Amino acid sequence: MTAVAIPGQRRSWIRMPGRNARLVILYLLPAFFVMGIITFYPLAFQTWMSFTDFAIGNLRPGAPAPPWVGLGNYIRIVENNLGIPNFYFVRQVIYNLWWALANVAIHVVLGVAIALLLNTKGLRFKKFWRALYILPVVIPPIIVATVWRNMFDTRNGAINYLLAEIGGLFRIPAETFQIDWLRFSGDVFPFLPSEVNYFLPLAFFALLAANTWLGWPLNAVVATGALQSIPGELYEAAEMDGAGAWQKFRNVTLVYLRPAMIPYAIYGFVITFNLFFLAYFMSGGGPFGRTEQLVTQAFRLVNQQRLYGIAAAFSVIMFFILLAITLVTNRLARATASFDR
Amino acid sequence: MSRLAGTAAALALFAAATPVVAQSPSPAPAGSPESAGSPAPAGSPAGGAAPLEGSVTLWHTYSSGAGTELTALNQVLDSVRSANPGLTIEVLEVPFGEVFNKYQLEVASGGGPDLMVVPNDSLGQLTRDQLIAPIDPAVEATLTDISQLALDGSKVDGVLMQIPESLKAVALYYNGDAVATPPATTDELLAALAADTSVGLVQGSYHNFGWWGAFGGQLMDDTGKCIADQGGVADAFAFLAQLKEAGATFDPTYDNIANGFKDGSLDIIVDGPWAAGGYVEAVPNVGVVAMPSGPGGPAQPLTGVDGYLINPNGDTALATQVALALTSPEAQQVFADIAYHIPANSTIVADDPISQQFAEAVASGFPRPQNIELNNFWGNFDNALNQVLDTGADPTAAVAEACAAMNTANGK
């Protein structure tokens, strides 16, 4: 719970004047009650589940408690001892971090660049362009994943058709472009070590393309808002001081973009880290689990493997990974610093 | 309280990715006036006994195929409803990929439909989890016209766990306009590929299981231990790699292969009777034959049994009577005529040539095992097949690795 700090007063609401404190508690109680039922209690129960060999039969009325296995589920996960093909826990964590980082970096850079372009003085139809580029965001995720999967289809996909057309101009046979984007498991960059190539399957780039198409517009919206809040006088003053275009961008634009973009980048990182629908519906986690994300793996542990206790332990681990990421990024960016600091 | 928490936690684990496709059914408690049904003669929706009364919920997956199964089901339901005016049947279609998990979760939580018609894919698991009710031996005794194959496929450890409706196995579809004589052997299939016949196969263990028998391979011994590494299966995998090398299309997405056959880009595929309606409509000169035999003998696709499962949480007596009405000889005839089902009732003859071919495929198939060890088959052998076809891995090593992983997971 975030402390409510009022300038000139002590920080803790507990020491508010009595009537105010009671009122605050009264207002918070309903929300806390609902959160307790739908969030905190299931979380606590799931944590308990993670120490048991929970099975579907344990849901039945009057069913005996599941066997207590202590840290057994956690140990099996870390040791990749689940009897599931292509399950490598540490690799999945690294891939998931790499996936989120690569996406956010591209989204932010592209979003800012396009926002800058659309902020150019004299550009016509600005409102139209801004409305147009937000379109991908309003399309349902399952549609996005299905369309992109079809576009990357080996035989009938638009991407291979396009490449074949371009190749045709250079007399390259069309068969050359029967690329199996989502299932090719060979090394994309033969000059890199196999350990690095493992995290760079062709499917990764197909997913990256789809998520870039989906992800940059909102970054551009946020950047556009920040850009429009920069007073024009600052640029005029910088010009008077002899600043060039790069110096104005670095010392004025970036400075004003930072408070808006960094919190959004953190948010984007967490959202991308947990992005379910592309990996699940587009690549299916393939080839050989190399684009599997922690969130899709957790789903499969329940839905396909029916390993409820293991899935609970997996989700707890995911929670702590995300908690660590959030704390680190918050620390770095001071994104959630209170106004009174 | 712990059940509530368990349900909440399981729902949390399922997260948002499990689509909610149904209202929560509310089976009438056994013995309640609402559910008091009067038994009707087996398999007769309009039998001579008192009509059925009460309310049941039925889940099915019949929109997943060509749509003809849904047409047949609706026709049968109309017939049963008109014969039993006091009976309300609420029908809900659930996507095939979701149906077993949805059923498990809801029934384990005390809800779920009264009955569900599905293949016997998870019959053993559902039985072990006590999520389906055994069929009353008195009812079983009335199923005298049901074939032994269908009855065996509906039993787990000798106990009848579903009312059988039809039998299913995959066979070879061919476009008669492009293929004059369908291949009868694996060598002929390779020769057809060399002669520019386009062949497409779903890249998965279910659709390709039949090749195992064609090369003399076996999955498990009597104890449930994987013995696929003892010869035959690796040869089947090598044959599939040969097919791919010769130009066959392998795609893990079922719809891509099915649509390829419909649009004429594939001349030969392997698929089941549930899709026949769509192929007959799209490919005027479609034909069906058994999967090609190989050096080890005839192909042995997995033979499954579609049947009605009864939810133990509801009025099992009424649900059983409704299931019997929905699997009456008349009902099975409707499914055979409209949806190319191979009836479980041996007195019904499917006279369509396509159905007859599927009937032969069913008869020569390998009854789907219901033991717990099968749970660790699919993932490991799908992975082995992918390794052989996608990375050129050695079939013998891939099969040995999959078999070892399966045995390790099963404690064998």
Interface residues (C-beta under 8 A of the other chain):
Chain A: I38 Y41 P42 L43 F45 Q46 M49 F54 A55 I56 G57 N58 L59 R60 P61 A63 A65 G83 I84 P85 N86 D153 R155 R183 F184 S185 G186 F276 Y280 G284 G286 P287 F288 V295 A298 F299 V302 N303 Q304 Q305 R306 Y308 A311 A312 S315
Chain B: S2 R3 A5 G6 T7 A8 A9 A10 L11 A12 L13 F14 A15 A16 A17 T18 N101 Q104 L105 A108 S109 G110 D129 Q130 L131 T249 P252 N256 S265 N376 G379 N380 D382 N383 N386 Q387 D390 T391 A402 A405 T408 A409
